[in-house]
């Protein structure tokens, strides 16, 4: 009130213009004062929330630290191991929603020919995954154009019973998806896209194996590619591509899988003889044909785009990913067009290159290769995960480099996080349990909070 009366007297004494100026200034000061109080209140709220968040993070970090083994310095006082440094670094660098997966190859499930054996083994796998705070299982369900699930297209795999085509009397994939989801884990079905056999596996083909059916049909023999005693499906033919695509759609339609993953088995060799007739038919049908290598890449890209579309049609929230080799030159030889898949939407939801090398590999330097992958996968719709080779931990691989340190995997994970990879996958489950890998796995687990 006193302020208002003073302004009124000024109005009478100094004139209308001066008074209006002072009134405007007073109003501005009042608004600024009120705004300052509001901002202070908001700042206090934000500060309180930040303090609560930091306190929770520090509490989790201290709990994790307490599990680390302490060593002693010369005067007997307790000191922390190098693992603590890794822990503190990773605690702030792990991305939100990080993929933390482990591959479970079909060998892990070999000989589990009863439901009881199979279920018991898979429960062990779940316990290990939960103990390591992983969140996803990548399970191989079609290793040799055969199935660890009930399929109308592919025979039962030989993996469980020793005989391709023999019904084990239970549905492995149904058990795995159910138990994984009960445990709060996601499950991706791992499929070998083209491989039908290796040189000696399986020993015999079932009557409804594509190898059996196509070899017996003269019009379809070229649907097979043979190389060094192994058979592969030939993606040059539309009917073959449809067969592969429908096989994926069948899994997504019939099972509650969270995703489908292809591995790195595409064209088995650069040898022109493996699909010569198909290529000759192609070049004779066009005036301007692609070179052999580019034509093969086109065949694979057509297949991949078809699989992606089929997955999304059956379940829009299911993901489709590929785990190519970490070596770009090898991917090019296999006609895996990773540059396109990582840059263009509509092929994959994620890529997980297999960087199964030590930190200082002369042929494939880890950090440099990881950064190149980060640059390659530039589409906003494609996630990039890091494939780590646990199977090398503690071994004499790479001239003994894996015996010189037990923090290689932990360091590689940190490199991946710093390069903004979206998560990691570990190869493989059985390797996590090996004695020689124990120290590496322990140091790695400290980063997975």
N, C-alpha and C positions, 0 to 999 in steps of 0.2 A: 504493500500500500504506500509506504514512504517513497519507494522508487517511482510509483505512478504519479504521486503528487509533484515530485520534483520534475518529472517530464512535463507535466501540465504547466508548471510555472515557466519552464523553458519555452514551451509553446507560446505562452503569452508574451514573453520578453523578447525572444530571438526571431520569432517569425515561423511561418508554417513550414518552409523548406528544411530548416535546421531540425525542427522537431520531428518531421517525418524520417529524417536520416537516423536520428537517435532511436526512434521507435523500432525501425527496421533492425538496427544493431542489437537492441535489447532482445528482440524476438529471436534473432539468430543465436545469440549467446544462450538463451533459454533452451532452444532446440539442441544445441551442441552439448549442453550440460546433461539433458535428459538422455541423449544418445550415448554419452560417455558412461552413464550409470548402467544402461542396458548392456553395453559391450563388456563392462566389468563383470556383470553378472554372468554373461555367457562365457567369458574367459574363465571365471571361477569354476563353472560347471565343467568346461572342457578340461581344465587342469585336474579337477577331481577325477573325471573319467580316465584321463591319461595316467594318473597316479595309481588308480585301481588296476588298469591294464598292465602297467609296468610291474606292479607288485605281484600280479598273478604270473607274469612271465618270469620274474626273478625267482618266485617260489618254485615253478616248474623246473627252472634251470638248476636251482640248488638241490632239488630232489634228484635230478639226473646226475649231478656232480657227486652226490653222496654215494652213488652206486659205483663210482670209479675206484679202482684200487689205488691206495696211496702208497707212495714209496718214501724213503727217508733220505735226507741229505747227510753230510758228514757229521753235523752236530746232533743228529737224531731227530730233528723236527720234521713233521710230516710235510711232504711236498706232493704236488699233483703231477701226473704223467702227461706226456704230450697229447694224449687223448682229450684232456680237458681243453686245450687250445682249440682242437678241432670242434669240440662241443660248443664252445662259446662263439666260434665263428659261424657255425651252421645254424645256431639258434635264431640268428637274425636274418639269415639268407635263404631259408627254405621258403619256397613260394606257397601262397595260399592254394589249397586244393591240389597239392602235389600228387602226381601219380607215383605210387610206390608198389611195384609189382615184382612177381617172380614167375619165371617160366617153369612149367612142369612138363617135360617131354614125355613121350609115350613110354620110354624105357623105365621111367619111375613107376609105371603101373603094370609092368610086365608080370605075367603069371598070376594076377589077382583074379582067379577064375570063379570065385563065389562072391555073392553079395556081401557076406560077412567080412571076408578078407579085404574086399575093395573099400567098403565103408570104413573099416578100421584104419586102413592106410590113409585114406583121405582125411580122416579126423586128425591123424598125426600131422599131415601137411598143413591143415588149418591151424593147429596149435603152434607150429613153427612160425607160420606167417603172422599170427597174432602176437607172438612173443617179440618178433622183430618189428612190430608196428607197421606192417605192410597193409595195403588196402585192396589189392587186386591180384587175382590168379590168372595166368595165361596158360591154359591147359590144351595140350595137343590132342585133338579129337579126330583128325583125319590125316594120318601120317602117310599112307600109301594107297590113296584112292580107296580107302576103307574107313569104317566108322566106329568110334567108341560111343555110339548112340544108335537108336533105331531109325534106319533110313530106308526109303523106298527106292533110292538110287544107288547106294553103295553097300557092299557087303560088310558084315561085322568084321572088325579088325582082328588080325591074328594075335595082337598084342596080349590079350587077356587069356585066350584059350590055347594059343599055339597053332591055331588053324583058321585061316581066313574064311569067313562065311559062317562060322559056327556061333550060334546064339549062346551067350554066356548065361542066359536065364534072368538077367536083370538089365536095367538101363543105366549105364555109367554116367552119362551126362545129366540125366534127371537127378541122380543122387548128388552129383557135384554141385549143380546149380542150387539145389535145395539147401544143402548143408552150408555152402558158401554164403548164401544170403541170410541164413539163420545166424551166421557168425558176423554178419555185417560187412562181408567182403564182396566185391564185384568179381565177375568171372567172364573172361573173354575166351571164345573158342578159337583155338589155333589150328589153322588149316594149311596144309601144303598144297598150293594151287595146281601144280602140273605133275608132280612126281607120282608115279604109279609103283615103282619099285627101285631098289638099288640093285647091285649086281647079284646079291644073294638073298635079299629080303623083299617080300616074303618068299618062302621056299616054294609055295604053290599058290596059284590064283583061284579064287572062288569062281563058280560058274557065272555069276553076275558081275564079276570084275570088269571094268571097261577094257582091260587088256584082253581078257578072254573073248568078250563079245566083239570087239573090233578086229581082232586078229582073225576071227572066223568068218568075218564078212568082208568080201573082196572090195566092196564099195567104201569100206571104212578103214581099211588097213593104214591109210595115210593119216588117220586121226592119231596114230601113235608115232612118237619119235623114239628111236633107239640109239643109245650112246653108251659104249663101254659096258654092254650087258644090262643096262638099266633102261626102263621105259618111262616115257613122259607123255602127257597129253599135248597135242599140237593145237595151240590157240589160233592158228591161221584159219581154222574152219569155224563157221558160225555155230554149227551144231555142237561142237566141242565147247565153245564158249558158253553156250546156253546150258549145257550140262553142268559146267562148273558153277555158273551163276545160280542155277536152280538148286544145286546142292547147298550153297550158302543160304539161299532164301529158306530152304527147308529147316535148317538149324534155327534161324531167327524166328521162324513161324511156329515151330513146335516146342522150343525151349526158351526159358526165361534168361537167356544169356544177355550180358550187358554189352557185348561187342564181339566182333570177328577180327581175327588177325591172320594175315598172310605172312609167311616167312620169306626167305630170300631165294627160294627155288623157282627160278623162271627158266629161260632157255639154258639147257645144260652145257652148251658149248658154242663156239663161233663156227664150228665146222658146217660148211654149206650142205653137206650130204644129209644131215638129219631131217631136213624138211624140203629137200630139193624139188620134189614133185609138186608140192603145194606152191612153192615160189614160182616155178615154171608156169604153172596154171595162172598165177596172178599176172606175171609180166606179159603173157600172151593175150590177156584179156584187156590190156590197156595200151594206149599209144605212148603214154609217159608214165613209167612205173618207178616206184621208189627203189633205191638200192636195198640190198638184202637186209642190212642192219637196221635201216630206218623202217623198213616194212615190218620187221619183227617187233620193233618198239611200238609201232602203230597197233599191232595185234595185241600186245600186252596192255597198252593204254585203253583200247576198246574193251578188253576184258575187265580191267580195273574200274572203269567208269560204269560198266554194267553191274558189277558187284555192288558198288556204292549205291546205285539207284535201287537195287533189289533190297538191300539192307534197310534203306530209309522207307521203302514202300511197306515192308513188313513191320517195322518198328522204328518210327522217326527218331526216338531217343537212343537207340542202339548205335554204337560207333563202329566204324570200319577203319582199321589201321594196317600198316605194313611195317615189318622189321627188315629193312634191307641190310646188306653188308655195309660196314662203316667205310670201306674203301670205295671211293667214287669210281675209280677205274674198273674195279671188279663189277660194280653195278652196271656200268656202261656195257661191259662185255656180256652180261646176263640179260641185257635189254630192259633193265629196270630203270625207267625214266624218272629218277628221283627229283630232278630239277623241275619237271612239270608237276609232279604230284605235290611238291612242297610249295609251289607258287600259284597254282590254279585251283579254284574251288571245284568240287564235284568229283574228285578222285578218292581222297581219303580224309578221315578226320584227324589222323595222327601218323607220324613216322617215328620209328625208333631204331636209328642206325646202331648196328652191333659194333661198338668200339671196344672190342675185346683185346686191347693192347695195354702195355705198360705206359708210364708217363713219358719215357724217353725212347720209344720205339723208333728205330732209324727209318723204317719204311713208312710208318704211319704215326707221326708225332701226335700225341693225344690232344694237347691243348689246341694246336693249329687246326687239327681235323675237326674238333668240336666246334671251333669258331666258324669254320667253313660250312658246317652243317647249319649252324645258327643263321648264317647269311643266306643259305639255300632255301630254307623253309621260311618263306616270307609272307605267305598267305595268312590273313587274320583268322581264317577258319580252320587252319591246320595246326595241331599241337605238335611239339617236338619233345620226344623223350630220349633219354640216354640209356643205351644198352651196355651193361657192364659185365665183364667176364669173370665171375666169381670162381669159375673152374680153374683159372690160372693161379689163384692165390696160394702162396707157399710152394708152388711147383718150380721146376727148373726151366720153365718156358722162357723164351727170349734171353737165352744165355745166362740164366740164373737171376735175372733182374727181379723176379717176384720173390726171391729169397733174401734180397737185400733190405727190404722194408716190409712192414706189415700195416702200412698206412696208404698204400697205393690206391685202393678203391675209395677210401675216405677222401683222399685228395682229389681224385677224379670226380667224385660227386660234388665236391666244393667247386671245382672248375665248371661243372655243368650248371650249378646254381648261379654262379657269377655270370655265366654266359646266357642266363635267362632261359634255360631249358625248363620244360613244364613238369618234369618228373624223371623217373628212372625205372628200369626193369633189370632184374638180376638173372643171369644165366649161370647155373640153374639151381633148382631146389636141392638136388642131391649134393651139390657142391657146398651148400650152406652148412652141411652137417659133417664135412670132412675135417679130420683133426688138423691137417696141415693148413687149413683155411681159417681155423678158429680165431686167431689173433686179428686177421684182416676183417672177419665178420664182426668181431667185437668192436673194433674201432669204427667200422662203418655204422653199426647199430647206434653208436653214440650220436650220430648226426640225425637219426630218424626219431625225432621227439614228438 
